[in-house]
Amino acid sequence: MEQTLQEFTVKDSAGHDIPLANYKGKVVLVVNVASKCGFTPQYKGLEELYVKFKDQGFVILGFPCNQFGSQEPGSNEEIQQFCSLNYGVDFPVMGKVDVNGSEAAPLWKWMKESAPGILGTELIKWNFTKFLIGKDGKVIKRFAPKDEPKDLAEDIQKALS
């Protein structure tokens, strides 16, 4: 049987287990985030998407990652403060993860296999790669780092309806 988002457990910023079964029936956008990246201002757009759609069953899960140019060097606590103070982020930002390599978090391995990138590559190329996951827990679409959050609204709306 094909895996779904709900089968995974991740760590929050305090190191507690968060079963993604908590998001059963929701549309979820999973993003690898970083505080010191050229795409970091996307936090603002992500928060706007979250506010716009959260009452319709939408959630964003941010996963800080330091694998791209060491652009997320902070501790989980520092990352939380940065997101809150600089961008008013209210969506869940989890604990730091690896998204590539042998230490890649199982959730990220699954998403990459489910929705490979250009030319079938599974590697995450940079921060702010986004995966849209439907209510059924399956990956709908992968978005590149350069894809602005506002440009995802139509796909999110479609997944919610």
VOMIDO-140260 format. One record per residue (C-alpha): residue number from 1; x, y, z. Coordinates in Angstrom, 1 decimal, padded with zeros to 4 digits. Layout:
<sites>
SITE rofi     px     py     pz
SITE  NUM      X      Y      Z
...
</sites>
This chain:
<sites>
SITE rofi     px     py     pz
SITE    1  000.0  000.0  000.0
SITE    2  001.2  003.5 -000.9
SITE    3  002.4  005.6  002.1
SITE    4  000.7  008.8  003.1
SITE    5  001.8  011.8  005.1
SITE    6 -000.2  010.6  008.1
SITE    7  002.1  007.6  008.6
SITE    8  005.1  009.8  009.6
SITE    9  006.1  011.3  012.9
SITE   10  008.4  014.3  013.0
SITE   11  010.1  016.3  015.8
SITE   12  008.9  019.8  016.7
SITE   13  011.3  022.5  017.7
SITE   14  011.4  021.3  021.3
SITE   15  012.3  017.8  020.2
SITE   16  008.8  016.3  020.9
SITE   17  007.3  013.7  018.5
SITE   18  004.5  015.1  016.4
SITE   19  002.4  012.4  014.6
SITE   20  001.4  013.7  011.2
SITE   21 -001.8  011.8  011.6
SITE   22 -002.8  015.0  013.5
SITE   23 -003.2  016.5  010.0
SITE   24 -005.5  013.8  008.6
SITE   25 -008.0  015.3  006.2
SITE   26 -006.1  018.5  005.9
SITE   27 -004.3  020.0  002.9
SITE   28 -000.6  020.4  003.9
SITE   29  002.2  022.4  002.4
SITE   30  005.6  021.1  003.6
SITE   31  008.5  023.5  003.0
SITE   32  012.2  023.4  003.9
SITE   33  013.0  026.8  005.3
SITE   34  016.1  028.8  006.2
SITE   35  016.6  032.2  008.0
SITE   36  019.6  033.4  005.9
SITE   37  018.5  032.6  002.4
SITE   38  017.7  034.8 -000.6
SITE   39  014.2  033.2 -000.5
SITE   40  013.7  033.8  003.3
SITE   41  011.3  036.7  002.5
SITE   42  008.9  033.9  001.3
SITE   43  008.1  033.4  005.0
SITE   44  005.8  036.5  004.6
SITE   45  004.0  035.0  001.6
SITE   46  003.7  031.6  003.3
SITE   47  002.2  033.2  006.4
SITE   48 -000.3  035.0  004.2
SITE   49 -001.3  031.7  002.5
SITE   50 -001.7  030.1  005.9
SITE   51 -003.9  032.9  007.2
SITE   52 -006.0  032.9  004.0
SITE   53 -006.7  029.1  004.0
SITE   54 -006.2  027.8  007.5
SITE   55 -009.9  027.9  008.4
SITE   56 -010.6  025.7  005.3
SITE   57 -008.4  022.9  006.6
SITE   58 -005.0  024.0  005.4
SITE   59 -001.7  023.9  007.3
SITE   60  001.9  024.7  006.5
SITE   61  004.7  022.8  008.1
SITE   62  008.1  024.4  007.9
SITE   63  011.3  022.3  008.3
SITE   64  014.5  024.3  008.9
SITE   65  017.4  022.8  007.0
SITE   66  021.1  023.8  007.2
SITE   67  022.2  021.8  004.1
SITE   68  022.2  024.6  001.6
SITE   69  025.1  027.1  002.1
SITE   70  024.7  026.8  005.9
SITE   71  021.8  029.2  005.7
SITE   72  020.1  027.9  008.8
SITE   73  022.9  027.8  011.5
SITE   74  020.7  028.7  014.5
SITE   75  019.3  026.5  017.2
SITE   76  015.7  025.4  017.0
SITE   77  014.9  028.1  019.6
SITE   78  016.7  030.8  017.6
SITE   79  014.8  029.7  014.5
SITE   80  011.5  030.0  016.3
SITE   81  012.3  033.5  017.5
SITE   82  013.5  034.6  014.1
SITE   83  010.3  033.4  012.4
SITE   84  008.1  034.9  014.9
SITE   85  009.8  038.3  015.3
SITE   86  010.7  038.9  011.6
SITE   87  007.8  037.4  009.8
SITE   88  005.0  036.9  012.4
SITE   89  005.0  033.2  011.5
SITE   90  002.1  031.4  013.1
SITE   91  002.3  028.1  011.2
SITE   92  004.2  025.2  012.8
SITE   93  008.0  025.4  012.2
SITE   94  009.4  022.0  013.3
SITE   95  012.8  020.9  014.4
SITE   96  015.8  021.1  012.0
SITE   97  016.1  018.2  009.5
SITE   98  018.3  017.0  006.7
SITE   99  016.3  016.8  003.4
SITE  100  019.1  015.1  001.3
SITE  101  021.7  012.4  001.9
SITE  102  021.8  009.4  004.1
SITE  103  020.5  011.3  007.2
SITE  104  017.5  012.7  005.3
SITE  105  014.3  012.6  007.4
SITE  106  012.0  009.8  006.3
SITE  107  009.2  012.3  005.5
SITE  108  011.5  014.0  003.0
SITE  109  012.7  010.8  001.4
SITE  110  009.0  009.8  000.8
SITE  111  008.0  013.2 -000.6
SITE  112  011.0  013.3 -003.0
SITE  113  010.2  009.8 -004.2
SITE  114  006.5  010.7 -004.6
SITE  115  007.2  013.9 -006.6
SITE  116  010.6  014.0 -008.2
SITE  117  011.9  017.3 -009.5
SITE  118  013.0  018.3 -013.0
SITE  119  014.4  015.4 -015.1
SITE  120  013.3  013.0 -012.3
SITE  121  015.9  014.1 -009.8
SITE  122  014.8  013.5 -006.2
SITE  123  017.4  015.8 -004.7
SITE  124  016.2  018.9 -003.0
SITE  125  018.2  021.7 -004.8
SITE  126  017.7  024.6 -002.3
SITE  127  015.8  026.0  000.6
SITE  128  012.1  026.7  000.1
SITE  129  011.3  023.7 -002.0
SITE  130  007.6  023.1 -001.3
SITE  131  005.4  019.9 -001.4
SITE  132  001.6  020.2 -001.6
SITE  133 -000.1  017.2  000.0
SITE  134 -003.8  016.5 -000.4
SITE  135 -006.5  015.6  002.1
SITE  136 -005.8  011.9  001.3
SITE  137 -002.2  012.3  002.5
SITE  138 -000.6  011.9 -001.0
SITE  139  001.7  014.4 -002.6
SITE  140 -000.1  016.5 -005.3
SITE  141  002.8  018.6 -006.5
SITE  142  006.3  019.8 -005.9
SITE  143  007.2  023.5 -006.3
SITE  144  010.6  025.0 -006.8
SITE  145  012.3  027.4 -004.4
SITE  146  011.7  030.3 -006.9
SITE  147  007.9  029.6 -006.9
SITE  148  006.4  032.4 -004.8
SITE  149  003.9  031.3 -002.2
SITE  150  001.1  033.5 -003.8
SITE  151  001.5  031.4 -007.0
SITE  152  000.5  028.3 -005.0
SITE  153 -003.0  029.7 -004.0
SITE  154 -004.8  028.2 -007.0
SITE  155 -003.4  024.7 -006.4
SITE  156 -004.2  025.0 -002.7
SITE  157 -007.8  026.1 -003.4
SITE  158 -008.2  023.2 -005.8
SITE  159 -006.9  020.7 -003.2
SITE  160 -009.3  022.1 -000.5
SITE  161 -012.4  021.9 -002.7
</sites>
